[in-house]
Amino acid sequence: MPDNTTLIRQLEKRILKQYKHVSFCLDIRFYWSASRQEVHFKPAEDIKDIWELLHEIAHAELRHNDFTRDIQLLRHEMAAWQHAKLQIAPHFTVSIDDNFAEAQLDSYRDWLHERSRCPKCTETGIQQTTSIYQCINCLCSWLVNDARLKRLRRTMLSNQNRFE
């Protein structure tokens, strides 16, 4: 009888074969590249990897593009988990664990909260543009990097650049 890893790899092959219309790119982690319209994935080692693969395929099926507001990213992530769970996984007799999906969503929620936290007074700010926030408490403005793949950086802007 095949071991669990072999069964997981067989399931992964079935999934990739089923979604020939999706562009896949072997990588070291899972993500959807909206700009390239590619699902990046690492070889599946356990069922959690299958869940993540299905989630990224959901982004492709839902035609998720880049976002201009952080809340749009969270909406994309929530929709992709729902689509993966309700529409894709059942075709492969896979059940995506709700706690796993929520933990993944929590990582985005935490990231979004950290981006919006004022570097001066630590209160929550309001997103002004894709990468600029302003604090509702001290009126400080700051620039954030796109840190989904790297360390978050917040840079305070000078007073002349402040949104008032």
C-alpha positions as CSV (number, residue, x, y, z in Angstrom):
1,M,0.0,0.0,0.0
2,P,1.4,3.5,-0.9
3,D,2.5,5.7,1.9
4,N,0.7,9.0,2.7
5,T,3.3,11.2,0.8
6,T,2.8,9.1,-2.3
7,L,-1.0,9.4,-2.0
8,I,-0.7,13.2,-1.6
9,R,1.6,13.5,-4.6
10,Q,-0.9,11.4,-6.7
11,L,-3.7,13.7,-5.6
12,E,-1.5,16.7,-6.5
13,K,-1.0,15.3,-10.0
14,R,-4.7,14.7,-10.5
15,I,-5.4,18.3,-9.5
16,L,-2.8,19.8,-11.8
17,K,-4.0,17.6,-14.7
18,Q,-7.6,18.7,-14.0
19,Y,-6.7,22.4,-14.2
20,K,-4.7,22.4,-17.5
21,H,-6.2,25.8,-18.3
22,V,-4.4,27.3,-15.3
23,S,-0.7,28.3,-15.6
24,F,1.3,26.6,-12.8
25,C,4.9,27.5,-11.8
26,L,6.9,25.3,-9.4
27,D,8.3,27.4,-6.6
28,I,9.3,27.3,-2.9
29,R,5.9,28.5,-1.6
30,F,2.3,28.9,-2.6
31,Y,0.9,32.1,-4.1
32,W,-1.2,33.5,-6.9
33,S,0.6,36.0,-9.2
34,A,-2.1,38.2,-10.5
35,S,0.3,40.1,-12.8
36,R,1.5,36.8,-14.4
37,Q,-1.8,35.0,-14.0
38,E,0.1,32.0,-12.5
39,V,-0.3,29.7,-9.6
40,H,3.0,29.2,-7.8
41,F,3.3,26.1,-5.8
42,K,5.7,23.8,-4.0
43,P,5.5,20.0,-4.2
44,A,2.8,18.7,-1.9
45,E,4.1,16.9,1.2
46,D,0.9,16.7,3.2
47,I,-2.9,17.6,3.0
48,K,-2.2,21.2,4.1
49,D,-0.2,21.7,0.9
50,I,-3.2,20.4,-1.1
51,W,-5.5,22.8,0.6
52,E,-3.1,25.7,-0.2
53,L,-2.9,24.6,-3.8
54,L,-6.7,24.5,-4.1
55,H,-6.8,27.9,-2.6
56,E,-4.4,29.4,-5.1
57,I,-6.4,27.7,-8.0
58,A,-9.4,29.4,-6.6
59,H,-7.7,32.8,-7.0
60,A,-7.2,31.8,-10.7
61,E,-10.7,30.7,-11.2
62,L,-12.1,33.8,-9.5
63,R,-9.8,35.9,-11.8
64,H,-8.4,37.8,-8.8
65,N,-6.3,40.8,-9.9
66,D,-4.1,43.1,-8.0
67,F,-5.7,45.3,-5.3
68,T,-5.5,49.0,-4.4
69,R,-6.8,48.8,-0.9
70,D,-5.9,46.3,1.8
71,I,-9.5,45.4,2.4
72,Q,-9.7,44.2,-1.2
73,L,-6.9,41.7,-0.5
74,L,-8.7,40.3,2.5
75,R,-11.9,40.0,0.4
76,H,-9.9,38.1,-2.3
77,E,-8.5,35.8,0.3
78,M,-11.8,35.1,2.0
79,A,-13.5,34.4,-1.4
80,A,-10.6,32.1,-2.5
81,W,-10.9,30.0,0.6
82,Q,-14.7,29.7,0.2
83,H,-14.4,28.8,-3.4
84,A,-11.7,26.3,-2.8
85,K,-13.7,24.7,0.1
86,L,-17.1,24.6,-1.5
87,Q,-16.4,24.4,-5.3
88,I,-13.0,22.8,-5.9
89,A,-12.2,20.5,-3.0
90,P,-15.4,18.3,-3.3
91,H,-14.3,17.3,-6.8
92,F,-11.3,15.6,-5.3
93,T,-13.0,14.3,-2.2
94,V,-11.0,16.7,-0.1
95,S,-12.3,18.6,2.9
96,I,-10.5,21.8,3.8
97,D,-10.2,22.3,7.5
98,D,-12.0,25.5,8.6
99,N,-9.5,26.2,11.3
100,F,-6.6,26.0,8.8
101,A,-8.4,28.5,6.5
102,E,-9.1,30.8,9.3
103,A,-5.5,30.7,10.5
104,Q,-4.4,31.7,7.0
105,L,-6.9,34.5,7.0
106,D,-5.7,35.6,10.4
107,S,-2.2,36.0,9.1
108,Y,-3.6,38.5,6.6
109,R,-5.6,40.3,9.2
110,D,-2.5,40.6,11.4
111,W,-0.5,41.9,8.5
112,L,-3.2,44.4,7.6
113,H,-3.4,45.6,11.2
114,E,0.3,46.0,11.4
115,R,0.4,48.1,8.2
116,S,-2.3,50.4,9.6
117,R,-0.6,50.9,13.0
118,C,0.9,54.4,13.4
119,P,4.7,54.3,13.8
120,K,4.5,57.4,16.0
121,C,1.6,56.8,18.5
122,T,0.6,53.1,17.6
123,E,-3.1,54.0,17.0
124,T,-4.8,52.6,13.9
125,G,-4.6,54.8,10.8
126,I,-6.6,55.0,7.6
127,Q,-5.4,53.9,4.2
128,Q,-5.1,56.9,1.9
129,T,-3.5,55.2,-1.1
130,T,-2.2,51.7,-1.9
131,S,0.9,52.4,0.2
132,I,0.2,55.5,2.3
133,Y,-1.7,55.7,5.7
134,Q,-2.6,58.6,8.0
135,C,-3.2,58.3,11.7
136,I,-6.6,59.6,12.9
137,N,-5.1,60.3,16.3
138,C,-1.8,62.3,15.7
139,L,-2.2,63.0,11.9
140,C,1.1,61.3,11.2
141,S,1.4,59.9,7.7
142,W,3.5,56.9,6.7
143,L,4.5,54.9,3.7
144,V,4.3,51.0,3.8
145,N,6.1,48.6,1.6
146,D,4.3,45.6,0.0
147,A,5.5,43.2,2.7
148,R,3.4,40.1,2.0
149,L,6.6,38.4,0.9
150,K,9.1,40.2,3.1
151,R,9.5,42.2,6.3
152,L,7.0,45.1,6.8
153,R,8.5,48.5,6.7
154,R,6.7,51.7,7.7
155,T,8.4,55.0,6.9
156,M,7.1,58.3,8.4
157,L,6.5,61.0,5.8
158,S,7.5,64.6,6.5
159,N,4.8,67.1,7.5
160,Q,4.5,68.6,4.0
161,N,3.4,65.2,2.7
162,R,0.7,64.8,5.4
163,F,-2.9,64.2,4.3
164,E,-5.1,66.7,6.3
